[in-house]
Amino acid sequence: MPVATLTLLPLGDTVPVAPGQSLLEAALAAGIELPRSCRNGTCRACRCQMLSGAVRYRTEWPGLSLDEREAGEILPCVALPATEADAVVIAVPQARRRPT
């Protein structure tokens, strides 16, 4: 069965994204910290650039302007891969691996 993936640049880590899991949740489950706050798509703390792939949103209209969406910006806290087989690549310079 195909599994959606999330690749975080510049870290270069690729993590699986379970069905129904947001990109933020997938990163956190893999031990990668991303900027975040509200987790409902309104504060924009997690806003980043999607370099490839496709997403859909848990909320009808997340806190992004049309121009931002057209420029490829996403909110990982409410973004899910568009399909169960999508490979999403995002640029998050502030991403950090959680210390082990």
DSSP file (Angstrom, degrees, kcal/mol; ACC not computed):
  #  RESIDUE AA STRUCTURE BP1 BP2  ACC     N-H-->O    O-->H-N    N-H-->O    O-->H-N    TCO  KAPPA ALPHA  PHI   PSI    X-CA   Y-CA   Z-CA
    1    1 A M              0   0    0      0, 0.0     0, 0.0     0, 0.0     0, 0.0   0.000 360.0 360.0 360.0 132.0    0.0    0.0    0.0
    2    2 A P        -     0   0    0      0, 0.0     2,-0.4     0, 0.0    84,-0.1  -0.304 360.0-152.9 -64.6 146.6    1.4    3.4   -0.9
    3    3 A V        -     0   0    0     82,-0.2    82,-0.1    15,-0.0    15,-0.1  -0.982  13.0-126.4-123.4 131.6    2.5    5.7    1.9
    4    4 A A  E     -A   17   0A   0     13,-0.7    13,-2.6    -2,-0.4     2,-0.3  -0.444  30.5-158.3 -70.3 149.6    2.5    9.5    1.7
    5    5 A T  E     -Ab  16  87A   0     81,-2.2    83,-2.8    11,-0.3     2,-0.4  -0.923  14.4-151.6-131.3 157.6    5.8   11.1    2.7
    6    6 A L  E     -Ab  15  88A   0      9,-2.7     9,-2.9    -2,-0.3     2,-0.5  -0.997   9.0-164.5-126.9 125.0    7.0   14.4    3.9
    7    7 A T  E     -Ab  14  89A   0     81,-2.8    83,-2.6    -2,-0.4     2,-0.6  -0.949   8.6-154.4-110.0 130.3   10.5   15.7    3.2
    8    8 A L  E  >> -Ab  13  90A   0      5,-2.7     4,-3.2    -2,-0.5     5,-0.7  -0.909  20.2-126.4-109.0 119.7   11.8   18.6    5.2
    9    9 A L  E  45S+ b   0  91A   0     81,-2.8    83,-3.1    -2,-0.6    86,-0.2  -0.879  84.2  19.9-108.0 143.6   14.5   20.8    3.8
   10   10 A P  T  45S+     0   0    0      0, 0.0    -1,-0.3     0, 0.0    81,-0.1  -0.987 124.4  57.2 -88.3   1.4   17.2   21.8    4.6
   11   11 A L  T  45S-     0   0    0     81,-0.2    -2,-0.2     1,-0.1     3,-0.1   0.906  89.5-145.6 -56.9 -41.8   17.3   18.9    7.1
   12   12 A G  T  <5 +     0   0    0     -4,-3.2     2,-0.2     1,-0.3    -3,-0.2   0.475  46.1 144.1  87.5   2.4   16.8   16.4    4.3
   13   13 A D  E   < -A    8   0A   0     -5,-0.7    -5,-2.7    -6,-0.0     2,-0.4  -0.536  34.9-158.4 -76.7 140.2   14.7   14.1    6.5
   14   14 A T  E     -A    7   0A   0     -7,-0.2    -7,-0.3    -2,-0.2    75,-0.1  -0.986  14.0-178.8-118.8 128.7   11.8   12.2    4.9
   15   15 A V  E     -A    6   0A   0     -9,-2.9    -9,-2.7    -2,-0.4     2,-0.1  -0.913  28.6-108.2-126.7 151.3    9.1   10.9    7.2
   16   16 A P  E     -A    5   0A   0      0, 0.0     2,-0.5     0, 0.0   -11,-0.3  -0.466  23.7-147.6 -74.5 151.0    5.9    8.8    6.6
   17   17 A V  E     -A    4   0A   0    -13,-2.6   -13,-0.7    -2,-0.1     3,-0.1  -0.968  13.9-142.9-121.1 113.8    2.5   10.6    6.9
   18   18 A A    >   -     0   0    0     -2,-0.5     3,-2.4     1,-0.1     8,-0.1  -0.351  38.5 -80.8 -71.3 153.4   -0.3    8.3    8.1
   19   19 A P  T 3  S+     0   0    0      0, 0.0    -1,-0.1     0, 0.0     3,-0.1  -0.321 120.1  13.9 -54.1 131.8   -3.8    8.7    6.6
   20   20 A G  T 3  S+     0   0    0      1,-0.3     2,-0.4    61,-0.2    -2,-0.1   0.389  98.4 125.8  82.3  -3.3   -5.5   11.7    8.4
   21   21 A Q    <   -     0   0    0     -3,-2.4    -1,-0.3     1,-0.0     2,-0.1  -0.723  57.4-130.3 -91.0 135.0   -2.2   12.9    9.9
   22   22 A S     >  -     0   0    0     -2,-0.4     4,-2.2    55,-0.1    58,-0.2  -0.345  24.6-110.9 -74.8 164.3   -1.2   16.5    9.3
   23   23 A L  H  > S+     0   0    0     56,-2.4     4,-2.2    53,-0.6    54,-0.2   0.895 120.7  51.8 -62.4 -39.6    2.3   17.3    8.0
   24   24 A L  H  > S+     0   0    0     52,-2.1     4,-2.7    55,-0.3     5,-0.2   0.934 109.1  49.4 -61.5 -46.8    3.1   18.9   11.4
   25   25 A E  H  > S+     0   0    0     51,-0.3     4,-2.4     1,-0.2    -2,-0.2   0.884 110.3  51.2 -61.4 -39.1    1.9   15.8   13.3
   26   26 A A  H  X S+     0   0    0     -4,-2.2     4,-1.2     2,-0.2    -1,-0.2   0.919 111.2  47.5 -64.6 -43.8    4.0   13.6   11.0
   27   27 A A  H  <>S+     0   0    0     -4,-2.2     5,-2.6     1,-0.2     3,-0.5   0.940 113.2  47.7 -62.8 -47.1    7.1   15.7   11.7
   28   28 A L  H ><5S+     0   0    0     -4,-2.7     3,-1.7     1,-0.2    -2,-0.2   0.897 108.3  54.8 -61.6 -40.6    6.5   15.7   15.4
   29   29 A A  H 3<5S+     0   0    0     -4,-2.4    -1,-0.2     1,-0.3    -2,-0.2   0.793 107.7  51.4 -63.1 -27.4    6.0   11.9   15.5
   30   30 A A  T 3<5S-     0   0    0     -4,-1.2    -1,-0.3    -3,-0.5    -2,-0.2   0.349 125.4-101.9 -91.2   5.5    9.3   11.5   13.8
   31   31 A G  T < 5S+     0   0    0     -3,-1.7    67,-4.0     1,-0.3     2,-0.5   0.745  79.2 132.5  83.6  23.6   11.1   13.7   16.4
   32   32 A I  E   < -E   97   0B   0     -5,-2.6     2,-0.4    65,-0.2    -1,-0.3  -0.944  46.5-145.3-114.1 123.2   11.3   16.8   14.3
   33   33 A E  E     -E   96   0B   0     63,-3.5    63,-2.1    -2,-0.5    -9,-0.0  -0.716  19.2-178.1 -87.8 130.2   10.3   20.2   15.8
   34   34 A L        -     0   0    0     -2,-0.4    12,-0.1    61,-0.2    61,-0.1  -0.892  39.9 -88.5-120.5 155.1    8.6   22.7   13.5
   35   35 A P        +     0   0    0      0, 0.0     2,-0.3     0, 0.0    60,-0.0  -0.393  66.1 146.0 -58.1 138.6    7.5   26.2   14.4
   36   36 A R        +     0   0    0      9,-0.1    -3,-0.0    10,-0.1     0, 0.0  -0.984  23.2 155.7-166.4 165.1    3.9   26.0   15.6
   37   37 A S  S    S+     0   0    0     -2,-0.3    -1,-0.0     0, 0.0     0, 0.0   0.056  76.7  27.5-155.9 -76.8    1.3   27.5   18.0
   38   38 A C  S    S-     0   0    0      1,-0.1    -2,-0.0     2,-0.0     0, 0.0   0.822  70.2-154.4 -75.5 -33.0   -2.4   27.3   17.4
   39   39 A R  S    S+     0   0    0      1,-0.1    -1,-0.1     0, 0.0   -15,-0.0   0.647  75.4  86.4  63.3  18.5   -2.6   24.0   15.4
   40   40 A N  S    S-     0   0    0     18,-0.0    -1,-0.1    38,-0.0    38,-0.0   0.256 105.5-102.0-129.1  12.8   -5.8   25.1   13.7
   41   41 A G  S    S+     0   0    0     21,-0.1    22,-3.0    22,-0.1    37,-0.0   0.665  96.6  93.3  83.7  17.0   -4.6   27.2   10.8
   42   42 A T  S    S+     0   0    0     20,-0.2    -1,-0.0    21,-0.0     0, 0.0   0.762  73.9  53.5-111.8 -31.6   -5.1   30.7   12.1
   43   43 A C  S    S-     0   0    0      1,-0.1    -7,-0.0     3,-0.0    -1,-0.0   0.771  82.5-146.9 -80.9 -24.3   -1.9   31.9   13.8
   44   44 A R    >   +     0   0    0      1,-0.1     3,-1.3     2,-0.0    -1,-0.1   0.551  55.9 131.3  72.5   9.5    0.4   31.3   10.8
   45   45 A A  T 3  S+     0   0    0      1,-0.3    -9,-0.1    30,-0.0    -1,-0.1   0.804  74.5  46.9 -62.3 -28.6    3.4   30.4   13.0
   46   46 A C  T 3  S+     0   0    0    -12,-0.1    -1,-0.3     2,-0.0    28,-0.1   0.442  80.1 139.8 -93.1  -0.6    4.0   27.2   11.0
   47   47 A R    <   +     0   0    0     -3,-1.3     2,-0.3    28,-0.2    28,-0.2  -0.133  23.8 153.2 -50.8 132.1    3.7   28.9    7.5
   48   48 A C  E     -C   74   0A   0     26,-2.1    26,-2.7    44,-0.1     2,-0.5  -0.901  44.6 -87.5-151.2 178.3    6.3   27.5    5.1
   49   49 A Q  E     -CD  73  91A   0     42,-1.1    42,-2.8    -2,-0.3     2,-0.6  -0.824  27.3-145.6 -98.9 127.5    7.0   27.0    1.4
   50   50 A M  E     - D   0  90A   0     22,-3.2    40,-0.3    -2,-0.5     3,-0.1  -0.833  14.2-175.5 -89.2 123.5    5.9   23.8   -0.4
   51   51 A L  E     -     0   0A   0     38,-2.9     2,-0.3    -2,-0.6    39,-0.2   0.782  65.6  -8.4 -91.5 -31.0    8.5   22.9   -3.0
   52   52 A S  E    S+ D   0  89A   0     37,-1.4    37,-2.4    20,-0.1    -1,-0.3  -0.983  97.6  48.7-160.3 164.1    6.6   19.9   -4.5
   53   53 A G  S    S-     0   0    0     -2,-0.3     2,-0.3    35,-0.2    35,-0.1  -0.513  71.5 -90.5  99.2-171.5    3.6   17.7   -3.9
   54   54 A A        -     0   0    0     -2,-0.2    28,-2.6    29,-0.1    29,-0.3  -0.996  32.6-167.6-145.2 145.1    0.0   18.6   -3.2
   55   55 A V  E     -F   81   0C   0     -2,-0.3     2,-0.3    26,-0.3    24,-0.1  -0.883   9.5-157.4-129.4 161.5   -1.9   19.1    0.0
   56   56 A R  E     -F   80   0C   0     24,-2.5    24,-2.9    -2,-0.3     2,-0.3  -0.858  26.2-120.4-126.9 167.9   -5.5   19.4    1.1
   57   57 A Y  E     -F   79   0C   0     -2,-0.3    22,-0.2    22,-0.2    21,-0.0  -0.852   9.4-144.8-119.1 147.5   -6.6   21.1    4.3
   58   58 A R  S    S+     0   0    0     20,-2.3     2,-0.3    -2,-0.3    -1,-0.1   0.772  93.2  58.6 -71.4 -28.1   -8.6   20.1    7.4
   59   59 A T  S    S-     0   0    0     19,-0.3    -2,-0.1     1,-0.1   -18,-0.0  -0.766  88.6-124.1-105.2 150.9  -10.1   23.6    7.5
   60   60 A E  S    S+     0   0    0     -2,-0.3    -1,-0.1     1,-0.3    -3,-0.1   0.911 101.4   8.1 -61.1 -44.9  -12.2   25.1    4.7
   61   61 A W  S    S-     0   0    0     -3,-0.0    -1,-0.3     2,-0.0    -3,-0.0  -0.768  79.7-156.5-140.9  93.0  -10.0   28.2    4.4
   62   62 A P        -     0   0    0      0, 0.0     2,-3.1     0, 0.0   -20,-0.2  -0.152  44.8 -80.2 -64.8 166.9   -6.8   28.2    6.4
   63   63 A G  S    S+     0   0    0    -22,-3.0     2,-0.4    12,-0.0   -22,-0.1  -0.205  93.7 110.2 -70.0  53.4   -5.1   31.5    7.3
   64   64 A L        -     0   0    0     -2,-3.1     2,-0.1    11,-0.0    11,-0.0  -0.979  64.8-125.7-126.3 141.5   -3.5   32.1    4.0
   65   65 A S     >  -     0   0    0     -2,-0.4     4,-2.4     1,-0.1     5,-0.2  -0.375  31.0-109.1 -75.2 164.1   -4.3   34.7    1.4
   66   66 A L  H  > S+     0   0    0      1,-0.2     4,-2.7     2,-0.2     5,-0.2   0.901 121.5  53.5 -59.5 -41.3   -5.0   33.6   -2.2
   67   67 A D  H  > S+     0   0    0      2,-0.2     4,-1.4     1,-0.2    -1,-0.2   0.904 108.7  49.0 -61.3 -41.6   -1.7   35.1   -3.2
   68   68 A E  H  4>S+     0   0    0      2,-0.2     5,-2.5     1,-0.2     4,-0.2   0.913 111.9  48.6 -64.9 -42.7    0.2   33.1   -0.5
   69   69 A R  H ><5S+     0   0    0     -4,-2.4     3,-1.6     1,-0.2    -2,-0.2   0.923 110.7  50.2 -63.1 -43.4   -1.5   29.9   -1.6
   70   70 A E  H 3<5S+     0   0    0     -4,-2.7    -1,-0.2     1,-0.3    -2,-0.2   0.783 106.0  57.3 -65.7 -26.2   -0.7   30.5   -5.3
   71   71 A A  T 3<5S-     0   0    0     -4,-1.4    -1,-0.3    -5,-0.2    -2,-0.2   0.441 124.1-104.4 -83.2   0.1    2.9   31.2   -4.3
   72   72 A G  T < 5 +     0   0    0     -3,-1.6   -22,-3.2     1,-0.3     2,-0.2   0.597  69.4 148.6  90.9  11.6    3.1   27.7   -2.7
   73   73 A E  E   < +C   49   0A   0     -5,-2.5    -1,-0.3   -24,-0.2     2,-0.3  -0.576  21.0 179.9 -80.0 144.3    2.9   28.6    0.9
   74   74 A I  E     -C   48   0A   0    -26,-2.7   -26,-2.1    -2,-0.2     3,-0.1  -0.883  32.8-128.1-136.4 167.6    1.1   26.1    3.2
   75   75 A L    >>  -     0   0    0     -2,-0.3     3,-1.8   -28,-0.2     4,-0.8  -0.911  18.8-164.0-116.6  98.9    0.2   25.7    6.9
   76   76 A P  T 34 S+     0   0    0      0, 0.0   -52,-2.1     0, 0.0   -53,-0.6   0.714  81.4  71.8 -58.6 -22.1    1.6   22.3    7.9
   77   77 A C  T 34 S+     0   0    0      1,-0.2   -55,-0.1   -54,-0.2   -52,-0.1   0.785 117.2  19.3 -66.6 -25.0   -0.6   22.2   11.1
   78   78 A V  T <4 S+     0   0    0     -3,-1.8   -20,-2.3   -56,-0.1     2,-0.4   0.284 103.3 106.1-125.3   7.6   -3.7   21.7    9.0
   79   79 A A  E  <  -F   57   0C   0     -4,-0.8   -56,-2.4   -22,-0.2   -55,-0.3  -0.761  42.7-177.9 -94.6 134.4   -2.2   20.4    5.7
   80   80 A L  E     -F   56   0C   0    -24,-2.9   -24,-2.5    -2,-0.4   -58,-0.1  -0.923  41.4 -89.0-121.9 150.9   -2.5   16.8    4.7
   81   81 A P  E     -F   55   0C   0      0, 0.0   -26,-0.3     0, 0.0   -61,-0.2  -0.338  37.7-124.6 -55.6 142.2   -1.1   15.1    1.6
   82   82 A A  S    S+     0   0    0    -28,-2.6     2,-0.3     2,-0.0   -27,-0.1   0.840  91.0  13.8 -61.7 -34.1   -3.6   15.4   -1.2
   83   83 A T  S >  S-     0   0    0    -29,-0.3     3,-1.3   -27,-0.0   -29,-0.1  -0.880  85.3-104.3-134.9 168.9   -3.6   11.6   -1.6
   84   84 A E  T 3  S+     0   0    0     -2,-0.3   -80,-0.3     1,-0.2   -67,-0.1   0.559 120.6  46.7 -70.6  -6.8   -2.3    8.6    0.3
   85   85 A A  T 3  S+     0   0    0    -82,-0.1    -1,-0.2   -81,-0.1   -82,-0.2   0.321  82.6 126.6-116.1   6.6    0.7    8.3   -2.1
   86   86 A D    <   -     0   0    0     -3,-1.3   -81,-2.2   -84,-0.1     2,-0.6  -0.352  48.4-149.3 -69.8 145.2    1.8   12.0   -2.3
   87   87 A A  E     -b    5   0A   0    -83,-0.2     2,-0.4    -2,-0.1   -81,-0.2  -0.951  19.2-167.2-112.2 107.0    5.4   13.0   -1.6
   88   88 A V  E     -b    6   0A   0    -83,-2.8   -81,-2.8    -2,-0.6     2,-0.5  -0.815   5.7-166.7-100.6 133.6    5.3   16.5   -0.2
   89   89 A V  E     +bD   7  52A   0    -37,-2.4   -38,-2.9    -2,-0.4   -37,-1.4  -0.984  11.2 178.6-120.7 126.4    8.5   18.5    0.1
   90   90 A I  E     -bD   8  50A   0    -83,-2.6   -81,-2.8    -2,-0.5     2,-0.6  -0.929  26.8-131.3-127.7 152.5    8.6   21.7    2.3
   91   91 A A  E     +bD   9  49A   0    -42,-2.8   -42,-1.1    -2,-0.3   -83,-0.1  -0.910  33.0 161.3-102.9 116.7   11.2   24.2    3.2
   92   92 A V    >   -     0   0    0    -83,-3.1     3,-2.1    -2,-0.6   -81,-0.2  -0.760  14.2-177.3-135.3  86.2   11.4   24.9    6.9
   93   93 A P  T 3  S+     0   0    0      0, 0.0    -1,-0.1     0, 0.0   -45,-0.0   0.773  84.2  56.2 -57.9 -26.0   14.7   26.5    7.8
   94   94 A Q  T 3  S+     0   0    0      2,-0.0   -61,-0.1   -59,-0.0     2,-0.0   0.480  78.2 123.2 -85.5  -2.1   13.7   26.5   11.5
   95   95 A A    <   -     0   0    0     -3,-2.1     2,-0.4   -86,-0.2   -61,-0.2  -0.348  39.5-176.6 -63.1 137.8   13.1   22.7   11.6
   96   96 A R  E     -E   33   0B   0    -63,-2.1   -63,-3.5    -2,-0.0     2,-0.3  -0.996  28.4-117.9-138.0 140.9   15.2   20.9   14.3
   97   97 A R  E     -E   32   0B   0     -2,-0.4   -65,-0.2   -65,-0.2   -66,-0.1  -0.619  38.6-114.1 -73.7 134.8   15.6   17.3   15.3
   98   98 A R        -     0   0    0    -67,-4.0    -1,-0.1    -2,-0.3     2,-0.0  -0.499  37.7-105.2 -66.1 134.6   14.5   16.7   18.8
   99   99 A P              0   0    0      0, 0.0    -1,-0.1     0, 0.0    -3,-0.0  -0.351 360.0 360.0 -61.7 142.7   17.6   15.7   21.0
  100  100 A T              0   0    0     -3,-0.1    -2,-0.0    -2,-0.0   -69,-0.0   0.437 360.0 360.0 -97.8 360.0   17.6   12.0   21.8
